[in-house]
């Protein structure tokens, strides 16, 4: 629920994990080898998204071997701070804990679930590896849908064996618990309250400060455009915008075309591969970098603006940053660019 509110790699990482699990279920149910291609495609897309997919791959391999060769896998690792406890809150809704535990029971302790036991290993093996590797609690979140599905299969068969009255009571209790759990989770982790309110700030803290980083980007780009408009006309033709991080560069490239701003120049990650333009800029608006850097890289720099937003929210990525207008790079652009590549 939390990851679905943000356009980050973790959201797509969850998608590919679930897709791989779905395709594995189809493979196990049908023994049709063509489903292996689908599993491979999900793994490939997952590797392009986040390397934690490798943990699931180990789980898939272990599950396949355990099915075909009767191999029994086990592992022991030291606790990873709060990783195990996080599985009952950060990675899942507490109301669903009985259901995914039932899924493990179905996969490992019932005859009907034996056919799909590799799905259980696809959870157990990554779980153990994350404990050993001291992973973050939310890394395993994508592993629970397959357990919830298995638990639902076991649960519906168990309920069907009860009297109609008892079955009705259990179904009602289950749905009420899920509904309450979903509402509580939504109130805690979703940005449904007005920005800047107490509830909004609480949700922001619960999400590790991700929501505040969604505020203020249009204002940042508008400020840069205003600084551009204040420059002499002759300087605008050879203007560049040097961004310190991929966040600033992305905002400039997203909102800038409407304001007729040039694409951002940035040395972070793959932005560096896009270069600094041809011909190189002569006047540079520098955003997201320190005064010391600006003054050491250019012969002259002046503070031209600051960033604010109408909500008064401190975006931790752009709060209190100065925007400079700089002239005359001290090094030739090719030499400067060669040393400007960095990762974050």
C-alpha positions in Angstrom: 0.0 0.0 0.0 2.8 2.4 0.9 5.0 1.5 -2.1 2.1 1.9 -4.5 1.9 5.6 -3.6 5.3 6.3 -5.1 6.9 6.0 -8.5 10.1 4.3 -7.2 12.0 1.1 -8.2 10.5 -0.8 -5.2 7.0 -0.5 -6.6 8.1 -2.3 -9.8 10.3 -4.7 -7.8 7.1 -5.9 -6.1 5.4 -6.3 -9.5 8.0 -8.6 -10.9 8.2 -10.7 -7.8 4.5 -11.3 -7.9 4.6 -11.9 -11.6 7.3 -14.5 -11.2 5.4 -16.2 -8.5 2.2 -16.3 -10.6 4.0 -17.8 -13.6 5.6 -20.4 -11.3 2.2 -21.4 -10.0 1.0 -21.8 -13.6 4.1 -23.9 -14.4 3.6 -26.1 -11.3 -0.1 -26.5 -12.1 0.3 -27.5 -15.7 3.9 -28.8 -16.1 3.9 -26.8 -19.4 7.5 -25.8 -20.0 6.5 -22.7 -21.9 5.8 -21.0 -18.6 9.5 -21.1 -17.9 9.8 -18.4 -20.5 7.4 -16.2 -18.6 9.3 -16.9 -15.3 12.5 -15.9 -17.1 11.0 -12.7 -18.4 9.8 -11.7 -15.0 13.2 -12.4 -13.5 14.9 -10.4 -16.3 12.6 -7.4 -15.8 13.2 -7.7 -12.0 16.9 -7.7 -12.5 16.6 -4.5 -14.5 14.6 -3.0 -11.6 16.5 -4.1 -8.5 19.1 -6.7 -7.7 17.0 -8.1 -4.8 15.4 -10.2 -7.5 18.5 -12.5 -7.2 17.2 -13.6 -3.8 14.0 -14.8 -5.4 16.0 -16.5 -8.1 17.8 -18.5 -5.4 14.5 -19.4 -3.9 13.1 -20.5 -7.3 16.2 -22.7 -7.9 15.8 -24.2 -4.4 12.2 -24.9 -4.9 12.7 -26.6 -8.3 15.5 -28.8 -6.9 13.5 -29.7 -3.8 10.7 -30.9 -6.0 12.8 -32.8 -8.6 15.5 -34.3 -6.4 13.9 -34.4 -2.9 16.6 -32.1 -1.6 15.8 -30.6 1.9 17.1 -27.1 2.3 17.9 -25.4 5.6 19.8 -22.4 6.8 20.6 -20.5 9.9 21.5 -16.8 10.2 21.8 -14.1 12.7 18.9 -11.7 13.3 19.0 -8.6 11.2 18.0 -5.9 13.7 14.2 -5.6 13.4 13.9 -7.5 10.1 11.9 -10.4 11.5 9.6 -8.2 13.6 9.1 -5.9 10.6 7.4 -8.8 8.7 4.4 -8.4 11.0 4.0 -4.7 10.4 6.2 -3.1 7.7 6.0 -5.9 5.1 2.4 -7.0 5.8 -0.8 -5.8 7.3 -1.0 -7.4 10.8 -4.6 -8.6 10.0 -3.2 -10.8 7.2 -0.7 -12.6 9.4 -2.9 -15.6 10.1 -3.6 -16.0 6.4 0.0 -16.0 5.2 0.9 -18.3 8.0 -1.9 -20.6 6.8 -0.2 -20.4 3.4 3.0 -21.7 4.8 1.1 -24.5 6.5 -0.7 -25.4 3.3 2.5 -25.5 1.2 4.6 -27.5 3.7 2.3 -29.5 5.8 -0.6 -30.7 3.6 -0.7 -33.3 0.8 -2.7 -31.0 -1.4 -0.1 -28.3 -1.1 2.9 -30.6 -1.9 2.6 -29.9 -5.6 3.1 -26.2 -5.0 5.8 -26.6 -2.3 8.4 -24.8 -4.5 6.4 -21.6 -3.9 7.0 -22.1 -0.2 10.8 -22.3 -0.8 10.5 -19.2 -2.9 9.5 -17.4 0.3 11.7 -19.2 2.9 15.0 -19.0 1.0 14.9 -15.2 0.3 13.7 -14.7 3.8 16.7 -16.5 5.3 19.1 -14.7 2.9 17.7 -11.3 3.8 18.1 -12.1 7.5 21.7 -13.1 6.9 22.3 -10.1 4.7 20.6 -7.8 7.1 18.0 -6.6 4.6 15.4 -4.0 5.3 12.0 -5.1 6.5 10.1 -4.1 3.3 12.3 -6.1 1.0 10.2 -9.2 1.6 6.8 -7.5 1.1 6.6 -8.9 -2.4 6.9 -12.4 -1.1 3.6 -12.4 0.8 1.0 -12.3 -2.0 1.9 -15.9 -3.0 1.5 -17.0 0.7 -1.8 -15.1 1.0 -3.0 -16.9 -2.1 -2.0 -20.3 -0.7 -3.5 -19.4 2.6 -6.8 -18.5 0.9 -6.9 -21.9 -0.8 -6.4 -23.7 2.5 -8.8 -21.4 4.3 -11.7 -21.8 1.9 -11.4 -25.5 2.0 -11.3 -25.5 5.8 -14.3 -23.2 6.1 -16.2 -25.4 3.6 -15.8 -28.3 6.0 -17.5 -26.4 8.8 -21.2 -25.9 9.6 -22.8 -23.1 7.7 -23.3 -21.1 10.8 -19.6 -21.4 11.9 -18.5 -20.7 8.4 -20.5 -17.5 8.2 -19.1 -16.3 11.5 -15.5 -17.0 10.4 -16.0 -15.2 7.0 -17.5 -12.2 8.7 -14.7 -12.0 11.3 -12.1 -12.3 8.5 -13.6 -9.6 6.4 -14.0 -7.2 9.3 -10.4 -7.8 10.4 -9.1 -7.2 6.9 -11.2 -4.0 6.5 -10.1 -2.6 9.8 -6.5 -3.5 9.1 -6.7 -1.8 5.7 -8.3 1.4 7.1 -5.7 1.6 9.9 -2.9 1.1 7.4 -4.3 3.7 5.0 -4.6 6.2 7.8 -1.0 5.7 8.7 0.9 5.3 5.4 -1.1 7.1 2.8 -0.9 10.8 2.1 -4.7 11.3 2.3 -4.7 14.2 4.8 -4.0 17.8 3.7 -0.3 18.4 3.1 1.4 19.9 6.1 -1.2 18.7 8.6 -0.4 16.6 11.6 -1.8 13.4 10.0 0.1 14.1 6.8 3.4 14.6 8.6 2.8 11.4 10.6 2.3 9.4 7.3 5.4 11.1 6.0 7.5 9.9 8.9 6.0 6.4 8.6 7.2 6.3 5.0 10.7 7.4 5.8 10.2 11.0 4.6 9.2 10.1 1.1 6.1 12.3 0.9 7.9 15.5 1.7 10.2 14.9 -1.2 7.1 15.0 -3.5 6.4 18.6 -2.6 8.0 21.7 -4.2 9.4 20.5 -7.5 7.2 22.6 -9.8 8.1 25.6 -7.6 11.8 24.8 -7.9 11.5 24.8 -11.7 9.4 27.9 -11.8 12.1 29.7 -9.6 14.8 28.6 -12.1 12.7 29.9 -15.0 12.3 33.2 -13.2 16.1 33.4 -12.7 16.5 32.6 -16.4 14.1 35.4 -17.3 16.1 37.9 -15.2 19.3 37.3 -17.2 20.3 39.5 -20.1 19.0 38.2 -23.5 22.4 37.6 -24.8 23.2 35.1 -22.0 20.0 33.0 -22.5 21.2 31.6 -25.8 24.1 29.8 -24.2 22.4 28.9 -20.9 22.9 25.6 -19.0 21.3 24.3 -15.8 23.7 22.2 -13.7 21.8 20.0 -11.2 23.4 18.4 -8.3 21.1 15.4 -8.1 18.8 13.2 -10.2 15.8 14.6 -8.4 16.5 18.2 -9.5 17.4 17.0 -13.0 14.3 15.0 -13.3 12.1 17.9 -12.2 13.8 20.3 -14.6 13.4 17.8 -17.5 9.7 17.1 -16.6 8.4 20.6 -15.9 11.0 22.7 -17.8 9.9 22.2 -21.5 6.6 24.2 -20.9 8.8 27.0 -19.5 11.3 26.6 -22.4 14.1 25.7 -20.1 17.1 23.6 -21.5 17.5 20.0 -20.3 19.4 19.7 -17.1 23.1 18.9 -17.0 23.8 16.4 -14.2 26.7 14.1 -13.3 24.7 11.6 -11.2 24.1 8.1 -12.4 23.0 7.8 -16.0 22.4 11.5 -16.4 26.2 11.8 -16.8 26.0 9.8 -20.1 23.8 12.6 -21.6 26.7 15.0 -21.5 26.6 18.8 -21.2 25.4 19.8 -24.6 26.9 21.1 -27.8 27.9 23.8 -27.8 28.8 23.9 -24.1 26.9 26.5 -22.0 28.6 29.8 -21.1 26.2 30.9 -18.4 25.1 28.2 -15.9 22.4 28.1 -13.3 23.6 25.8 -10.6 21.1 24.1 -8.3 21.5 21.5 -5.6 25.2 22.1 -5.1 27.1 23.9 -2.3 28.5 27.4 -2.5 32.0 26.0 -2.1 31.6 23.8 -5.2 30.1 26.6 -7.3 32.9 29.0 -6.4 35.6 26.4 -7.0 34.2 25.3 -10.3 33.4 28.7 -11.8 35.3 32.0 -11.8 32.2 34.0 -10.7 29.0 32.9 -9.0 26.1 34.8 -7.4 23.2 33.6 -5.3 20.1 34.2 -7.5 17.3 32.5 -5.5 16.0 30.1 -3.0 13.2 27.4 -3.1 9.9 27.5 -1.2 6.4 26.0 -1.6 2.9 27.1 -0.6 2.5 24.3 1.9 5.6 25.4 4.0 6.8 21.8 3.8 10.5 21.1 4.0 11.4 18.9 1.1 14.6 17.2 2.4 15.9 17.0 -1.2 15.7 20.8 -2.0 15.1 22.5 1.3 17.4 25.4 2.1 19.4 25.0 -1.2 20.7 28.1 -2.9 20.5 28.7 -6.6 23.5 30.3 -8.2 24.1 32.0 -11.6 27.7 31.2 -12.6 30.0 32.2 -15.4 33.3 31.0 -16.9 34.0 27.4 -16.0 37.6 27.2 -14.7 38.3 24.0 -16.7 37.5 23.1 -20.3 34.1 21.4 -20.3 35.5 18.0 -21.5 38.0 17.9 -18.6 35.4 19.0 -16.0 32.9 16.5 -17.2 35.4 13.6 -17.1 35.8 14.2 -13.3 32.1 15.0 -12.6 30.6 11.5 -12.7 29.2 10.3 -9.4 26.6 7.8 -8.1 23.8 8.1 -5.6 
